[in-house]
Amino acid sequence: MGNDQPLELKLGRIRNKHASGNERLFKLVVREASKSVRKKRWHASPLTRRPVAELARGKGSFHAVLPPRPGLRRVIVKARIARHGTSDLGAARAHQSYIQRDGVTPDGQPGRLYDRDRGDADGGAFLARQRGDRYQFRFIVSPEDSARMADLKPFVRDLMRGMEQDLGTKLESIAVNHHYTGYLHTHIRVRGRDDRGQDLVMARHYISHGIRNRARELVSLELGPESDFERWQKLYKAMDQERFTMIDRGIVNVAKDNVLALAASPEPDAAHHSFRVGRLRKLQTLGLAEEKQTGVWTIDPGLEAKLRRMGERGDKMATMFRVMGEAGLERPAGDYAIFDGADKRTPVIGRVVAVGLADEVNDRQYLVVDGIDGRVHYAETSNLAPQDVPAKSMIVALSGSGGKGRMRNAHIEVLSYWELERLPVAEAMTWLDKVVVEGKELIFRERGFGLEVKTALAERRYWLVAQGLAVRETDDSVTPMPRLLQTLFNRELTRLEQDTARQAGVPSYRVGNDEPIRGRYQNAILQPSIKLAVVRSHGEVAIVPWSSALERHRGREIMGRVRDKSIELALGRSRGLSR
């Protein structure tokens, strides 16, 4: 450095050519400075130490703040904030239809909506007023002693009036009573707006505790406080149940390091002590507790989780017995199974016997499927759109990854939208034809639905031979003609186009692969193995592949493109024909 040239400093890491030194230094200083800043926790009140998020209606209600007084009767309250778009009320409409379905009253009739003033509320008008709302509140209220209550309607109306007092606003709500599960409970829907048209915000603590405590007060006011005799009856019943009970809750609370010494945590009276000992004996038979020495028990660390799974399994088995009985189908008790996973190459195939909500708060569905393997399967799914829920008598394939402990959601593929009885002589492409073409042997059990499928498959082979679409090789096998499925599909599509054009009074046209489609989506057509959509435009009508995305645009103009037996909307995602 003898030439006296000025020294130029370059900030940054050596040989870093991607960012200037000044930028890197600035980011470094900001990052290091942010580490020294302590995050301040803001509280609404230094006394309650509740966060600002609790600044909502109901936060000061004494039902939410104070513990319930002794002697109150038990009430279960399940709650959910169901969010929906400001314009798309499809999910809310589907849920409302479900809670009004047939069979929820003691005489098997549909549920009747009511509100605070009328015994026959207008559900459609209630939904229409929610257009523009961001969410609604859904509650399920189930008093433990509901069987002793003359009518739940006065109780529910009093509960809603009490909630209005706690929240300081009028509430717009509807309710429906259900009897079908063996105990009386009520579904309540509350609009997500207050009486000033603003978003209704309830304090979290009020939703989780305040509503239940107010409901307990009302039930106790009607039936009187719970007596010692009633409490002992309930404890006696709980002592032998294979589910998590109130006695188990007490055992978990007093056990230290999974060890319970009865002498160290005595019950208030001899009766409660007897119930606890009796429950421990029951848990011992289930392998969940063991008496190491007199009065000293070791408790399974996973007691609560295992008992809850036992209870859920018992409820699922009871559901299968109930729906099979209602359908008039008899199966041996050993043929009932809970779906816990199946490979997509070897799925569980069967006929849908019943569809319902496994979780009535979160809209998770269940299916009871009479399988060709001779077993009755109970399967749960994730949240499905109403148009994606298979209907009764459809033939489906259940697959999905199994797992230990929790039952996994089943993936559902509809194999046939038509019932099995219509398939042997259907002038269309059917699931039975696919079985013939693929040549794969189905694993039947020759009784129940398995025997019905085997018979239908033999009849379909005979029909194909009679139509010149297959050649018989042996009594149990045929060789299909080349392009059998495409031939049947073309016949089916031609007939549908002619029928639709005749009904609409306009000519039909066929949309080819990779061709655009534009028009008004009118309705869907269920064929044996596919679902098609009717689109009308400019005095013509076309039949194109159906997509679940189309249902959001029923009766409106759509624009898209047909590609590989699917339709791709201009603002949507492609969905195949078989879901």
C-alpha atoms as one frame of an Amber mdcrd trajectory, in Angstrom:
protein
   0.000   0.000   0.000   2.778   2.411  -0.867   0.871   4.148  -3.675  -1.226
   6.174  -1.193  -4.532   4.995  -2.704  -7.560   5.510  -0.434  -8.730   2.462
   1.546 -12.268   1.373   0.572 -14.167  -0.723   3.109 -16.742  -3.219   1.829
 -19.205  -4.418   4.467 -20.523  -7.934   4.356 -19.318 -11.492   4.233 -16.181
 -12.219   2.216 -16.895 -13.102  -1.416 -20.638 -12.488  -0.987 -21.644 -11.023
  -4.315 -25.407 -11.470  -3.900 -26.117  -8.547  -1.570 -24.495  -5.265  -0.748
 -22.713  -4.927   2.562 -24.943  -2.089   3.696 -28.096  -4.169   3.205 -26.657
  -7.123   5.062 -25.457  -4.976   7.936 -28.865  -3.343   8.259 -30.653  -6.720
   8.372 -28.180  -8.025  10.921 -28.703  -5.028  13.214 -32.493  -5.308  12.971
 -32.453  -9.033  13.700 -30.197  -8.695  16.725 -32.161  -5.747  18.078 -35.453
  -7.634  17.763 -34.110 -10.427  19.968 -33.734  -8.061  22.891 -37.326  -6.830
  22.726 -39.549  -8.580  25.256 -42.997  -9.434  24.034 -45.523  -7.735  26.226
 -48.596  -9.728  27.165 -51.630  -7.513  27.130 -54.430  -8.363  29.480 -57.944
  -7.034  29.631 -57.821  -6.840  33.405 -54.949  -7.161  35.895 -57.387  -9.014
  38.167 -58.610 -11.727  35.795 -55.388 -11.724  33.717 -57.453 -12.578  30.627
 -56.090 -11.583  27.208 -57.540  -8.870  25.024 -59.096 -11.573  22.843 -61.528
 -12.199  25.695 -62.976  -8.707  25.306 -66.190 -10.194  23.945 -69.801 -10.607
  24.938 -70.467 -12.804  27.946 -67.042 -12.401  29.509 -68.506 -10.921  32.692
 -71.398 -13.357  33.133 -71.302 -14.978  36.555 -72.320 -18.267  34.912 -68.989
 -18.172  33.065 -66.856 -16.869  35.938 -68.175 -18.611  39.063 -67.984 -22.400
  39.545 -71.344 -24.220  39.481 -72.985 -24.794  42.839 -73.302 -28.349  44.211
 -76.347 -30.401  43.295 -76.793 -29.129  39.736 -77.777 -31.703  37.151 -75.346
 -32.500  34.336 -75.795 -31.073  30.850 -73.501 -31.711  27.881 -73.020 -28.756
  25.530 -71.037 -29.100  22.306 -70.227 -25.942  20.376 -68.743 -24.987  17.042
 -68.263 -21.754  15.141 -69.094 -22.805  11.568 -67.432 -20.410   9.161 -68.778
 -20.004   5.653 -68.406 -17.578   2.803 -70.515 -14.457   2.721 -72.385 -15.791
  -0.322 -71.976 -19.599  -0.282 -74.367 -21.119   2.261 -74.262 -24.613   0.775
 -72.705 -26.246   3.836 -75.101 -24.475   6.209 -78.063 -25.472   4.044 -76.900
 -29.110   3.910 -76.435 -29.232   7.677 -79.879 -27.752   8.268 -81.409 -30.348
   5.949 -79.607 -33.084   7.847 -80.894 -32.070  11.286 -84.440 -31.988   9.826
 -84.172 -35.440   8.214 -86.653 -38.260   8.707 -86.501 -40.440  11.795 -85.347
 -37.912  14.412 -88.673 -37.747  16.277 -90.138 -40.517  18.469 -92.611 -41.470
  15.705 -89.941 -41.410  12.967 -91.031 -38.121  11.426 -88.746 -35.306  10.182
 -87.497 -32.807  12.743 -89.452 -29.560  13.098 -87.619 -26.300  13.492 -88.799
 -23.837  16.121 -87.656 -20.511  17.502 -88.449 -18.330  20.510 -91.917 -17.410
  19.247 -93.100 -20.051  16.786 -93.334 -23.824  16.932 -92.802 -24.114  13.183
 -89.954 -21.800  12.141 -89.032 -21.044   8.540 -85.559 -22.524   8.039 -85.231
 -21.145   4.509 -85.860 -17.586   5.683 -83.363 -18.054   8.532 -80.687 -19.079
   6.021 -81.574 -16.250   3.644 -81.028 -13.676   6.387 -77.518 -15.080   6.931
 -76.352 -14.170   3.435 -73.433 -11.854   4.032 -72.637 -13.319   7.479 -69.213
 -14.828   7.982 -70.191 -17.601  10.390 -72.900 -19.118  12.555 -72.824 -20.730
  15.990 -73.887 -24.370  16.321 -74.721 -25.925  19.673 -75.871 -29.375  20.751
 -77.467 -29.311  24.201 -78.117 -32.638  25.911 -79.382 -32.770  29.515 -78.422
 -36.006  31.226 -81.941 -36.320  32.642 -83.726 -35.250  29.440 -86.003 -38.323
  29.606 -87.627 -36.850  32.722 -88.310 -33.478  31.120 -91.802 -32.995  29.725
 -90.662 -30.953  26.712 -87.324 -29.471  25.715 -88.804 -26.492  23.872 -89.530
 -24.353  26.978 -86.092 -25.234  28.349 -84.352 -24.246  25.092 -86.293 -20.982
  24.852 -85.416 -20.106  28.453 -81.784 -20.938  27.703 -81.739 -18.596  24.702
 -83.331 -15.796  26.746 -80.722 -16.304  29.417 -77.945 -16.178  26.833 -79.384
 -12.900  25.541 -79.131 -11.474  29.058 -75.546 -12.703  29.433 -74.496 -11.423
  26.010 -76.419  -8.154  26.139 -78.015  -8.568  22.716 -80.979 -10.176  21.024
 -80.161 -13.480  19.336 -81.639 -14.841  16.139 -81.778 -18.617  16.441 -83.637
 -21.779  15.476 -83.634 -25.211  17.112 -84.780 -28.784  16.504 -85.139 -31.649
  18.981 -83.754 -35.129  18.240 -84.836 -38.411  19.823 -83.299 -41.018  17.508
 -80.071 -41.780  19.420 -81.847 -43.049  22.513 -81.539 -39.786  24.403 -83.177
 -36.434  23.848 -80.970 -33.576  22.681 -81.370 -30.310  20.824 -79.534 -28.735
  17.891 -79.431 -24.932  18.118 -78.258 -22.591  15.348 -77.458 -18.978  16.250
 -76.849 -16.321  13.632 -73.419 -14.697  13.797 -74.823 -11.148  14.073 -75.946
  -9.125  17.089 -79.003  -6.847  17.203 -76.953  -3.965  15.778 -75.924  -5.916
  12.690 -72.325  -6.367  13.867 -70.423  -9.648  14.122 -71.520 -11.520  17.239
 -68.401 -12.270  19.282 -68.814 -14.517  22.326 -66.082 -14.854  24.916 -64.362
 -18.205  24.687 -64.836 -18.847  28.388 -68.560 -18.183  28.080 -68.911 -20.684
  25.212 -67.007 -23.404  27.072 -68.497 -22.864  30.559 -71.162 -20.174  30.729
 -73.746 -21.789  28.438 -73.408 -25.165  30.141 -73.714 -23.712  33.641 -76.813
 -21.712  32.706 -78.343 -24.852  31.151 -77.587 -26.805  34.331 -79.365 -24.163
  36.410 -82.467 -24.380  34.207 -82.643 -28.195  34.266 -82.149 -28.230  38.030
 -84.882 -25.602  38.395 -87.324 -27.816  36.470 -86.439 -31.193  37.998 -85.020
 -30.070  41.313 -81.451 -30.569  42.567 -79.903 -33.978  42.036 -80.496 -36.140
  45.107 -77.951 -38.472  46.665 -80.034 -41.456  45.578 -80.037 -40.298  41.936
 -76.312 -39.683  42.066 -75.713 -43.173  43.463 -77.873 -44.691  40.707 -75.766
 -42.978  38.050 -72.523 -44.022  39.730 -73.734 -47.612  39.962 -74.538 -47.600
  36.245 -71.164 -46.019  35.410 -69.268 -48.570  37.485 -69.551 -51.311  34.831
 -69.379 -49.268  31.605 -66.627 -49.738  29.035 -66.099 -46.015  28.455 -64.606
 -43.081  30.324 -66.903 -42.211  33.255 -67.158 -39.696  36.074 -65.622 -42.289
  38.422 -62.599 -42.597  36.123 -62.218 -38.829  36.174 -61.927 -38.922  39.950
 -59.405 -41.799  39.814 -57.206 -39.933  37.318 -57.329 -36.749  39.407 -56.228
 -38.346  42.680 -53.735 -40.905  41.337 -50.104 -39.836  41.753 -47.620 -41.146
  39.221 -50.273 -43.648  38.105 -50.544 -45.106  41.596 -53.720 -44.834  43.667
 -53.628 -45.548  47.381 -57.219 -45.688  48.569 -56.299 -44.884  52.152 -54.427
 -41.746  51.088 -57.390 -40.316  49.156 -60.558 -41.412  50.958 -64.030 -40.778
  49.536 -66.503 -38.622  51.493 -68.722 -41.608  52.340 -68.774 -45.394  52.226
 -71.035 -45.494  49.140 -68.634 -43.503  46.983 -65.737 -45.649  48.257 -67.612
 -48.794  47.192 -68.260 -47.361  43.730 -64.585 -46.500  43.288 -63.436 -49.959
  44.371 -66.010 -51.582  42.107 -64.796 -49.476  39.199 -61.186 -50.446  39.882
 -62.226 -54.119  39.793 -63.851 -53.519  36.393 -60.749 -51.732  35.100 -58.687
 -54.702  36.268 -60.736 -57.045  34.067 -60.044 -54.662  31.142 -56.322 -54.736
  31.830 -56.241 -51.049  32.767 -55.586 -51.362  36.519 -53.884 -53.808  38.880
 -53.992 -54.144  42.654 -50.368 -54.465  43.752 -51.284 -54.849  47.409 -54.381
 -54.312  49.467 -55.733 -50.828  48.749 -52.894 -49.860  46.382 -53.597 -49.817
  42.663 -51.501 -49.048  39.621 -53.379 -47.252  36.842 -52.637 -47.564  33.133
 -51.004 -44.289  31.965 -53.297 -44.212  28.927 -56.462 -44.939  30.911 -58.535
 -42.012  29.621 -57.538 -42.377  25.967 -58.133 -46.143  25.942 -61.516 -45.907
  27.644 -62.622 -43.169  25.258 -61.675 -45.364  22.298 -63.622 -48.249  23.857
 -66.650 -45.998  24.196 -66.372 -44.761  20.628 -66.054 -48.323  19.357 -69.132
 -49.361  21.313 -71.094 -46.450  19.843 -70.023 -47.420  16.308 -71.041 -51.044
  16.815 -74.406 -49.912  18.193 -74.880 -47.707  15.121 -74.230 -50.660  12.800
 -76.664 -52.896  14.694 -79.308 -50.167  14.566 -79.070 -49.327  10.848 -78.875
 -52.968   9.787 -81.972 -53.698  11.838 -83.806 -50.753  10.284 -82.823 -52.036
   6.822 -84.115 -55.518   7.655 -80.694 -57.112   7.114 -79.436 -59.780   9.485
 -75.767 -60.601   9.964 -73.954 -62.581  12.693 -72.425 -60.422  15.417 -68.936
 -61.552  14.409 -69.362 -60.078  10.914 -69.373 -56.446  12.081 -66.125 -54.540
  11.599 -64.815 -51.006  11.958 -62.809 -49.854   8.955 -59.178 -49.270   9.897
 -57.546 -49.029   6.484 -57.280 -50.866   3.183 -54.953 -50.725   0.209 -56.364
 -49.002  -2.871 -55.553 -52.116  -4.929 -57.673 -54.292  -2.629 -60.355 -51.964
  -1.234 -63.417 -52.873   0.781 -66.279 -53.084  -1.744 -69.888 -53.006  -0.696
 -73.330 -51.435  -0.769 -74.108 -48.321   1.267 -76.714 -49.215   3.886 -76.771
 -45.888   5.709 -75.070 -42.486   5.768 -75.070 -40.163   8.759 -73.063 -37.696
  10.781 -70.411 -39.224  13.014 -69.789 -35.780  14.473 -72.939 -33.657  14.368
 -71.012 -30.526  15.344 -68.218 -30.747  12.762 -70.225 -32.410   9.959 -68.039
 -35.526   9.663 -69.954 -38.343   7.976 -70.047 -42.067   8.552 -71.033 -44.878
   6.204 -72.289 -48.348   7.007 -71.335 -50.630   4.107 -72.535 -54.204   3.519
 -69.399 -55.693   1.970 -68.975 -58.427  -0.619 -66.601 -60.041   1.886 -69.627
 -60.894   4.026 -68.859 -58.291   6.690 -70.595 -55.055   7.655 -68.151 -52.147
   7.784 -68.387 -48.830   9.625 -66.241 -46.110   8.060 -65.827 -42.399   8.739
 -64.846 -39.752   6.240 -63.484 -36.269   6.370 -65.749 -33.289   5.730 -67.462
 -33.971   2.405 -69.436 -31.511   0.318 -73.126 -32.481   0.064 -72.756 -33.526
  -3.585 -69.829 -35.817  -2.721 -71.663 -37.864  -0.079 -72.712 -41.258  -1.514
 -76.387 -42.114  -1.241 -78.004 -45.223   0.136 -77.781 -48.335  -2.139 -74.799
 -46.997  -4.118 -71.847 -49.380  -4.460 -68.588 -47.955  -3.135 -64.964 -48.901
  -2.567 -63.329 -47.927   0.735 -59.583 -47.472   0.934 -57.111 -45.536   3.016
 -54.080 -45.961   5.210 -54.729 -47.715   8.471 -53.099 -46.667  11.700 -52.703
 -47.729  15.297 -55.081 -46.327  17.882 -57.241 -43.924  15.900 -59.456 -44.941
  13.020 -58.396 -43.253   9.794 -60.741 -41.468   7.427 -61.785 -43.627   4.501
 -61.310 -42.596   0.892 -64.564 -43.268  -0.944 -64.827 -44.142  -4.616 -68.307
 -44.613  -6.052 -68.314 -47.725  -8.258 -71.989 -47.631  -9.127 -74.502 -44.834
  -8.721 -77.293 -47.310  -9.503 -78.408 -50.067  -7.159 -77.169 -53.571  -7.940
 -80.563 -54.868  -9.086 -80.545 -52.568 -12.156 -77.038 -53.393 -13.372 -77.356
 -56.867 -15.045 -79.500 -55.581 -17.951 -78.505 -51.893 -18.011 -78.011 -50.424
 -21.512 -74.948 -48.563 -20.283 -71.422 -49.023 -19.026 -71.550 -50.502 -15.517
 -69.184 -51.497 -12.751 -69.889 -55.140 -13.587 -68.560 -54.557 -17.117 -65.333
 -53.142 -15.692 -64.939 -56.276 -13.585 -65.401 -58.419 -16.699 -62.918 -56.413
 -18.778 -60.256 -56.257 -16.057 -60.572 -59.991 -15.472 -59.767 -59.652 -11.777
 -61.392 -62.101  -9.436 -63.399 -60.436  -6.686 -63.136 -62.008  -3.248 -66.711
 -63.005  -2.487 -68.272 -64.555   0.511 -71.238 -66.491  -0.757 -73.797 -64.974
   1.525 -75.304 -61.561   2.022 -74.275 -58.904  -0.475 -71.376 -61.019  -1.726
 -73.804 -63.653  -3.009 -75.963 -60.951  -4.614 -72.957 -59.528  -6.510 -71.858
 -62.971  -7.678 -75.342 -63.641  -9.047 -75.549 -60.208 -10.722 -72.140 -60.696
 -12.350 -73.236 -64.028 -13.840 -76.410 -62.400 -15.205 -74.381 -59.545 -16.715
 -72.073 -61.993 -18.509 -75.128 -63.727 -19.974 -76.519 -60.353 -21.140 -73.230
 -59.368 -22.775 -73.133 -62.664 -24.714 -76.759 -62.204 -25.789 -75.961 -58.690
 -27.044 -72.962 -59.912 -29.034 -70.591 -57.942 -26.837 -68.770 -60.962 -25.395
 -67.989 -64.600 -26.224 -68.566 -67.297 -23.634 -65.521 -69.389 -22.798 -66.757
 -71.397 -19.818 -69.785 -71.306 -17.558 -68.118 -68.709 -15.340 -66.069 -66.669
 -17.809 -66.479 -64.715 -21.041 -64.129 -62.867 -23.370 -65.319 -59.276 -23.929
 -65.203 -57.731 -27.375 -62.501 -55.101 -27.996 -63.401 -51.607 -26.712 -66.405
 -52.978 -24.842 -66.502 -50.131 -22.306 -66.228 -47.438 -24.981 -68.984 -49.092
 -27.019 -71.348 -49.191 -24.050 -70.506 -45.617 -23.084 -71.177 -44.349 -26.620
 -74.539 -46.100 -26.687 -75.387 -44.620 -23.325 -74.318 -41.094 -24.293 -76.233
 -41.184 -27.587 -79.425 -42.234 -25.833 -79.015 -39.543 -23.161 -78.397 -36.847
 -25.774 -81.548 -37.851 -27.657 -83.696 -37.948 -24.493 -82.334 -34.624 -23.213
 -82.821 -32.894 -26.571 -86.391 -34.183 -26.796 -87.222 -32.970 -23.265 -85.589
 -29.563 -23.806 -87.049 -29.102 -27.278 -83.683 -28.088 -28.732 -80.978 -30.002
 -30.648 -78.028 -31.563 -28.836 -74.360 -31.442 -29.684 -71.365 -33.432 -28.455
 -68.316 -31.740 -26.956 -65.077 -33.467 -27.918 -61.905 -33.817 -25.917 -59.995
 -30.564 -25.349 -62.909 -28.533 -26.696 -64.363 -25.521 -24.863 -67.825 -25.525
 -23.316 -69.908 -22.522 -22.364 -73.501 -22.317 -21.195 -75.866 -22.608 -18.267
 -75.364 -25.633 -16.006 -78.817 -27.126 -15.444 -78.611 -30.441 -13.615 -76.683
 -33.660 -13.084 -77.550 -37.103 -14.482 -76.646 -40.254 -12.577 -75.682 -43.136
 -14.825 -74.558 -46.542 -13.571 -70.836 -45.762 -13.268 -70.509 -42.075 -14.144
 -72.087 -38.741 -13.339 -72.815 -36.339 -16.202 -73.889 -32.701 -16.397 -76.411
 -31.005 -18.688 -75.265 -27.635 -20.084 -77.527 -25.515 -22.297 -76.353 -22.672
 -24.475 -77.586 -20.736 -27.554 -80.523 -23.013 -28.314 -78.505 -26.217 -27.914
 -77.893 -28.675 -25.127 -74.765 -30.724 -24.346 -73.909 -33.508 -21.932 -70.445
 -33.201 -20.429 -68.524 -34.841 -17.571 -69.738 -33.743 -14.139 -67.508 -32.056
 -11.570 -68.321 -31.246  -7.951 -67.212 -27.679  -8.683 -70.219 -27.348 -10.991
 -72.696 -27.536  -8.112 -71.686 -24.075  -6.907 -72.824 -22.748 -10.308 -76.097
 -24.632 -10.764 -78.458 -22.480 -12.819 -75.678 -20.069 -13.814 -73.360 -19.581
 -16.750 -70.135 -21.596 -16.750 -67.112 -21.688 -19.012 -64.539 -24.443 -19.207
 -62.905 -27.166 -21.258 -63.429 -30.925 -21.520 -60.209 -32.849 -21.033 -59.762
 -36.601 -20.672 -63.275 -37.382 -19.446 -63.246 -34.493 -16.979 -64.259 -30.860
 -17.097 -61.929 -28.053 -16.173 -63.706 -24.835 -15.295 -62.138 -21.497 -16.127
 -62.058 -20.751 -12.376 -61.823 -24.194 -10.833 -59.964 -27.419 -10.514 -60.374
 -30.482 -12.688 -62.220 -33.384 -11.178 -62.486 -36.816 -12.725 -65.633 -38.787
 -13.406 -65.085 -41.306 -10.645 -64.417 -38.708  -8.008
